[in-house]
């Protein structure tokens, strides 16, 4: 498996608080790695460093061998993030949300939006994730279900990020059917060769979905293993430190 993301000896402090200490992590092409830990374990800080929103004090983050230290680097290297609040515009259409900030234009002089091209690519992106319930890309996002919005956020990240996608609690507050739709979209992203880092407290689905699980405690990686044969109780015990 080709390594797409490599984190080496990463450290981050906020004043006198150590948020991350000597973190080492890798993600391969098409690999789903779940990042687990109790509240305050350092998951959010690590996600923010990987996507370039926060700069580490020590160590390095590289994508395909190139160092990433900023949001500009993340975009250039093909790294995208889907936060829990999704950051979608409910009054805009599926297509408009998918291309927000990356619109296609055409013409000379004052260029115009190429709506036809964007609509086609929006349909192709949704179809690539196998989402049959989201057929009309002209619909305002405010009319979509929670699961459909989450899938749209994944599709948008895939549209921007061709190498690594970070997902923050993508199944939170969703019903079982919607959870299934979102998990399928994550699998399809991995099938296209994208490395996926998933932050979730949905341990049963994490164990089913992930190729590897990485457990953080107090900013340190304490376990990086395949989930085969692991139980929910074992994972939770590792997370909270009650061995």
C-alpha positions as a Python dict, from the first residue, in 0.01 Angstrom:
ca = {
    (1, 'X'): (0, 0, 0),
    (2, 'X'): (139, 338, -105),
    (3, 'X'): (179, 577, 186),
    (4, 'X'): (1, 908, 124),
    (5, 'X'): (15, 1078, 467),
    (6, 'X'): (306, 1056, 710),
    (7, 'X'): (323, 1221, 1053),
    (8, 'X'): (652, 1209, 1239),
    (9, 'X'): (734, 1308, 1600),
    (10, 'X'): (455, 1566, 1609),
    (11, 'X'): (425, 1794, 1910),
    (12, 'X'): (198, 2087, 1993),
    (13, 'X'): (166, 2299, 2306),
    (14, 'X'): (-80, 2571, 2401),
    (15, 'X'): (93, 2773, 2673),
    (16, 'X'): (180, 2527, 2946),
    (17, 'X'): (-55, 2257, 2814),
    (18, 'X'): (86, 1980, 2594),
    (19, 'X'): (-186, 1892, 2341),
    (20, 'X'): (22, 1650, 2131),
    (21, 'X'): (343, 1468, 2221),
    (22, 'X'): (562, 1266, 1985),
    (23, 'X'): (273, 1158, 1760),
    (24, 'X'): (361, 920, 1476),
    (25, 'X'): (99, 812, 1224),
    (26, 'X'): (70, 706, 860),
    (27, 'X'): (-221, 657, 619),
    (28, 'X'): (-201, 465, 294),
    (29, 'X'): (-392, 511, -31),
    (30, 'X'): (-745, 380, 13),
    (31, 'X'): (-692, 317, 385),
    (32, 'X'): (-948, 415, 651),
    (33, 'X'): (-781, 501, 980),
    (34, 'X'): (-1002, 587, 1278),
    (35, 'X'): (-870, 827, 1540),
    (36, 'X'): (-1015, 748, 1882),
    (37, 'X'): (-979, 900, 2225),
    (38, 'X'): (-1169, 1045, 2518),
    (39, 'X'): (-1254, 1416, 2530),
    (40, 'X'): (-932, 1617, 2556),
    (41, 'X'): (-720, 1338, 2410),
    (42, 'X'): (-586, 1562, 2132),
    (43, 'X'): (-795, 1444, 1837),
    (44, 'X'): (-916, 1788, 1731),
    (45, 'X'): (-569, 1939, 1761),
    (46, 'X'): (-421, 1661, 1550),
    (47, 'X'): (-692, 1705, 1286),
    (48, 'X'): (-625, 2079, 1278),
    (49, 'X'): (-252, 2025, 1235),
    (50, 'X'): (-305, 1774, 954),
    (51, 'X'): (-535, 2010, 762),
    (52, 'X'): (-297, 2304, 810),
    (53, 'X'): (-521, 2512, 1037),
    (54, 'X'): (-275, 2484, 1329),
    (55, 'X'): (103, 2467, 1301),
    (56, 'X'): (289, 2207, 1505),
    (57, 'X'): (573, 2305, 1739),
    (58, 'X'): (774, 1992, 1658),
    (59, 'X'): (776, 1720, 1397),
    (60, 'X'): (635, 1710, 1047),
    (61, 'X'): (330, 1629, 836),
    (62, 'X'): (397, 1520, 477),
    (63, 'X'): (162, 1427, 192),
    (64, 'X'): (321, 1229, -90),
    (65, 'X'): (658, 1333, 51),
    (66, 'X'): (585, 1709, 56),
    (67, 'X'): (565, 1894, 386),
    (68, 'X'): (232, 2047, 491),
    (69, 'X'): (234, 2344, 728),
    (70, 'X'): (-61, 2562, 619),
    (71, 'X'): (-414, 2563, 479),
    (72, 'X'): (-265, 2663, 143),
    (73, 'X'): (-38, 2358, 151),
    (74, 'X'): (-334, 2136, 241),
    (75, 'X'): (-538, 2254, -57),
    (76, 'X'): (-242, 2224, -295),
    (77, 'X'): (-156, 1873, -173),
    (78, 'X'): (-515, 1746, -187),
    (79, 'X'): (-615, 1735, 181),
    (80, 'X'): (-974, 1814, 278),
    (81, 'X'): (-1170, 1814, 602),
    (82, 'X'): (-1539, 1765, 685),
    (83, 'X'): (-1619, 1919, 1023),
    (84, 'X'): (-1912, 1813, 1239),
    (85, 'X'): (-2112, 2127, 1153),
    (86, 'X'): (-2056, 2050, 779),
    (87, 'X'): (-2023, 2423, 685),
    (88, 'X'): (-2291, 2392, 416),
    (89, 'X'): (-2504, 2683, 296),
    (90, 'X'): (-2870, 2573, 335),
    (91, 'X'): (-3010, 2832, 92),
    (92, 'X'): (-2778, 2723, -193),
    (93, 'X'): (-2831, 2420, -416),
    (94, 'X'): (-2645, 2090, -400),
    (95, 'X'): (-2435, 2198, -700),
    (96, 'X'): (-2359, 2542, -558),
    (97, 'X'): (-2245, 2392, -227),
    (98, 'X'): (-2031, 2133, -401),
    (99, 'X'): (-1836, 2401, -591),
    (100, 'X'): (-1850, 2682, -335),
    (101, 'X'): (-1518, 2864, -363),
    (102, 'X'): (-1409, 2646, -658),
    (103, 'X'): (-1665, 2742, -922),
    (104, 'X'): (-1609, 2663, -1290),
    (105, 'X'): (-1633, 2963, -1522),
    (106, 'X'): (-1622, 3020, -1898),
    (107, 'X'): (-1624, 3297, -2156),
    (108, 'X'): (-1397, 3594, -2227),
    (109, 'X'): (-1361, 3919, -2037),
    (110, 'X'): (-1615, 3901, -1757),
    (111, 'X'): (-1633, 3527, -1705),
    (112, 'X'): (-1963, 3358, -1624),
    (113, 'X'): (-2040, 3056, -1409),
    (114, 'X'): (-2039, 2735, -1612),
    (115, 'X'): (-2354, 2600, -1449),
    (116, 'X'): (-2401, 2318, -1699),
    (117, 'X'): (-2055, 2176, -1633),
    (118, 'X'): (-2092, 2210, -1256),
    (119, 'X'): (-2435, 2040, -1259),
    (120, 'X'): (-2295, 1747, -1459),
    (121, 'X'): (-1993, 1710, -1232),
    (122, 'X'): (-2217, 1735, -926),
    (123, 'X'): (-2434, 1450, -1056),
    (124, 'X'): (-2121, 1247, -1135),
    (125, 'X'): (-1978, 1309, -786),
    (126, 'X'): (-2298, 1201, -612),
    (127, 'X'): (-2331, 898, -841),
    (128, 'X'): (-1970, 797, -768),
    (129, 'X'): (-2067, 765, -402),
    (130, 'X'): (-2364, 548, -495),
    (131, 'X'): (-2625, 776, -338),
    (132, 'X'): (-2953, 700, -511),
    (133, 'X'): (-3162, 914, -274),
    (134, 'X'): (-3003, 1241, -390),
    (135, 'X'): (-3107, 1279, -753),
    (136, 'X'): (-3182, 1648, -802),
    (137, 'X'): (-2867, 1859, -770),
    (138, 'X'): (-3078, 2176, -801),
    (139, 'X'): (-3240, 2120, -460),
    (140, 'X'): (-3153, 2365, -181),
    (141, 'X'): (-2940, 2191, 81),
    (142, 'X'): (-3188, 2302, 347),
    (143, 'X'): (-3434, 2046, 208),
    (144, 'X'): (-3197, 1750, 242),
    (145, 'X'): (-3196, 1494, 522),
    (146, 'X'): (-2909, 1481, 770),
    (147, 'X'): (-2759, 1179, 596),
    (148, 'X'): (-2782, 1343, 254),
    (149, 'X'): (-2611, 1657, 385),
    (150, 'X'): (-2330, 1451, 533),
    (151, 'X'): (-2281, 1265, 204),
    (152, 'X'): (-2278, 1598, 20),
    (153, 'X'): (-2006, 1720, 257),
    (154, 'X'): (-1803, 1405, 182),
    (155, 'X'): (-1857, 1456, -193),
    (156, 'X'): (-1743, 1818, -164),
    (157, 'X'): (-1430, 1714, 24),
    (158, 'X'): (-1356, 1455, -247),
    (159, 'X'): (-1408, 1725, -511),
    (160, 'X'): (-1140, 1940, -345),
    (161, 'X'): (-917, 1675, -190),
    (162, 'X'): (-784, 1390, -400),
    (163, 'X'): (-538, 1242, -148),
    (164, 'X'): (-662, 1265, 214),
    (165, 'X'): (-1000, 1337, 373),
    (166, 'X'): (-1047, 1406, 745),
    (167, 'X'): (-1395, 1338, 885),
    (168, 'X'): (-1506, 1470, 1225),
    (169, 'X'): (-1795, 1269, 1375),
    (170, 'X'): (-1971, 1211, 1039),
    (171, 'X'): (-2247, 991, 1185),
    (172, 'X'): (-2331, 1200, 1493),
    (173, 'X'): (-2706, 1258, 1542),
    (174, 'X'): (-2803, 1041, 1242),
    (175, 'X'): (-3051, 753, 1233),
    (176, 'X'): (-2943, 396, 1143),
    (177, 'X'): (-3041, 426, 775),
    (178, 'X'): (-2860, 757, 735),
    (179, 'X'): (-2554, 618, 914),
    (180, 'X'): (-2544, 335, 660),
    (181, 'X'): (-2552, 583, 371),
    (182, 'X'): (-2265, 786, 516),
    (183, 'X'): (-2052, 477, 590),
    (184, 'X'): (-2103, 359, 231),
    (185, 'X'): (-1985, 698, 103),
    (186, 'X'): (-1670, 672, 316),
    (187, 'X'): (-1597, 323, 178),
    (188, 'X'): (-1642, 452, -177),
    (189, 'X'): (-1402, 740, -110),
    (190, 'X'): (-1143, 486, 7),
    (191, 'X'): (-1214, 268, -298),
    (192, 'X'): (-1107, 563, -513),
    (193, 'X'): (-765, 563, -346),
    (194, 'X'): (-826, 846, -100),
    (195, 'X'): (-675, 807, 246),
    (196, 'X'): (-941, 862, 514),
    (197, 'X'): (-895, 970, 876),
    (198, 'X'): (-1213, 929, 1077),
    (199, 'X'): (-1282, 1076, 1421),
    (200, 'X'): (-1584, 908, 1578),
    (201, 'X'): (-1731, 788, 1908),
    (202, 'X'): (-1939, 528, 1720),
    (203, 'X'): (-1709, 244, 1822),
    (204, 'X'): (-1914, -49, 1679),
    (205, 'X'): (-1914, 104, 1329),
    (206, 'X'): (-1551, 213, 1364),
    (207, 'X'): (-1453, -151, 1423),
    (208, 'X'): (-1646, -260, 1112),
    (209, 'X'): (-1528, 19, 883),
    (210, 'X'): (-1164, 82, 970),
    (211, 'X'): (-849, -79, 840),
    (212, 'X'): (-667, 54, 1148),
    (213, 'X'): (-758, 226, 1473),
    (214, 'X'): (-530, 476, 1644),
    (215, 'X'): (-603, 557, 2009),
    (216, 'X'): (-488, 887, 2161),
    (217, 'X'): (-466, 951, 2533),
    (218, 'X'): (-344, 1283, 2676),
    (219, 'X'): (-199, 1378, 2337),
    (220, 'X'): (1, 1058, 2291),
    (221, 'X'): (-63, 761, 2062),
    (222, 'X'): (-98, 461, 2290),
    (223, 'X'): (-216, 208, 2032),
    (224, 'X'): (-210, 176, 1651),
    (225, 'X'): (-360, -159, 1553),
    (226, 'X'): (-589, -341, 1315),
    (227, 'X'): (-939, -375, 1461),
    (228, 'X'): (-966, -750, 1394),
    (229, 'X'): (-1100, -928, 1700),
    (230, 'X'): (-1123, -613, 1911),
    (231, 'X'): (-1434, -557, 2120),
    (232, 'X'): (-1602, -227, 2202),
    (233, 'X'): (-1519, -278, 2570),
    (234, 'X'): (-1149, -329, 2496),
    (235, 'X'): (-1132, -13, 2285),
    (236, 'X'): (-1315, 198, 2543),
    (237, 'X'): (-1085, 70, 2818),
    (238, 'X'): (-781, 175, 2616),
    (239, 'X'): (-936, 516, 2548),
    (240, 'X'): (-1006, 601, 2911),
    (241, 'X'): (-704, 426, 3062),
    (242, 'X'): (-880, 185, 3298),
    (243, 'X'): (-664, -119, 3221),
}
